Amino acid sequence: MAHGGSGEEIGRRALVLEAESRLRLCGVESPRREAELLLCHRLGVSRSELYLEGDLAVGPEDRVWLYQGIEQRCEGVPLQYIVGDVEFMGLVLKVDRRVFIPRSETEVLVDAVVAELADAASPLVLDVGTGCGNIAVALAVLVPGARLLASDISSDALDCARENAHLHQVGDRITFAQGDLYAPFDLPVYRSRLDAIVSNPPYVPIHEIGQLPREVRDHEPRVALDGGDDGLAVLGRLVREGRHLLMPGGLLAFEVGEAQADAVSELIGSLGPYGYPKTIHDYAHKERIILARTRSHRQTPRGER
Ligand SMILES: C[S@@+](CC[C@H](N)C(=O)[O-])C[C@H]1O[C@@H](n2cnc3c(N)ncnc32)[C@H](O)[C@@H]1O
């Protein structure tokens, strides 16, 4: 390996520079930032602490960990898998190869759902395709009266989601179950009972998966990405198959891919029980969040014209 070796003394600052240059050589986009993040994570220090004590020698075990992390980054392993966590809605969540890494646009989805649930004292909410549990855990934390149901087809993902629910002390308000979309919760007790269905489903058209960055394409679970031929296979099923679970006036809230908002809105609008949906932009001003309510006393999502 081209690194300084674990026998030599090396200080924090010098190690960051060494890591930066290795990461730059293998094409990592923000090599200094990632070098700092890796070392800060391993040493449990902030960025300013790292440099304030920049001459402090880094122990051999920490150096070996860093060198291994750098090699993994060079192979395209996402930084979040190496450090083992990600921040979502201000919560630190465990992530690893079992799960899709939560993205910032999904925070827009959670914000919108929290606003929509403002009037409900103890809403019952289903999160379909929960992954690491980011949506379900964040909703449980942010809506203290809420009870959550969370499904995923991947039992590995559900294990991770349960760990995150436990970590944030909301495990007693979330029921996890493995299965295809609504199947685990398609029970008489839940029919016409849900206040909301939320999902960030797989929506990448299958022929586009090969063009994704290698971090995503080669390392994140394929089942979290694959939206079938047109990307809408799972979204279409979510729209069509969940209606009977929602109470009158119940909320459907989805994240969709770029350029999918019109198709999903039209599908929702074409089905009798829903009012025409409202779309919300993500931080990049793309229409990525869709909200619709089943027709009842309150026919439209908040803020719709
Ligand atoms: C894009 S990831 C989203 C994960 C997480 N909810 C988030 O927001 O980051 C989609 C998730 O849906 C799950 N999934 C894919 N197909 C499914 C199906 N037919 N039924 C249930 N879950 C499914 C995947 O395992 C994955 O965890």
The ligand as a Gaussian input file, in Angstrom:
#p B3LYP/6-31G(d) Opt

LIG

0 1
 C      -35.344000       3.879000      -2.200000
 S      -35.312000       2.768000      -0.852000
 C      -35.950000       3.836000       0.415000
 C      -35.523000       3.455000       1.793000
 C      -35.929000       4.464000       2.866000
 N      -37.354000       4.489000       3.069000
 C      -35.461000       5.856000       2.513000
 O      -36.274000       6.768000       2.397000
 O      -34.251000       6.075000       2.370000
 C      -36.666000       1.675000      -1.197000
 C      -36.923000       0.596000      -0.196000
 O      -38.050000      -0.165000      -0.655000
 C      -37.819000      -1.537000      -0.417000
 N      -38.617000      -2.307000      -1.395000
 C      -38.375000      -2.525000      -2.701000
 N      -39.369000      -3.246000      -3.257000
 C      -40.261000      -3.486000      -2.276000
 C      -41.512000      -4.207000      -2.214000
 N      -42.031000      -4.791000      -3.304000
 N      -42.149000      -4.272000      -1.034000
 C      -41.631000      -3.681000       0.079000
 N      -40.464000      -2.996000       0.079000
 C      -39.791000      -2.892000      -1.072000
 C      -36.320000      -1.714000      -0.569000
 O      -35.858000      -2.854000       0.102000
 C      -35.803000      -0.389000       0.024000
 O      -35.560000      -0.529000       1.398000

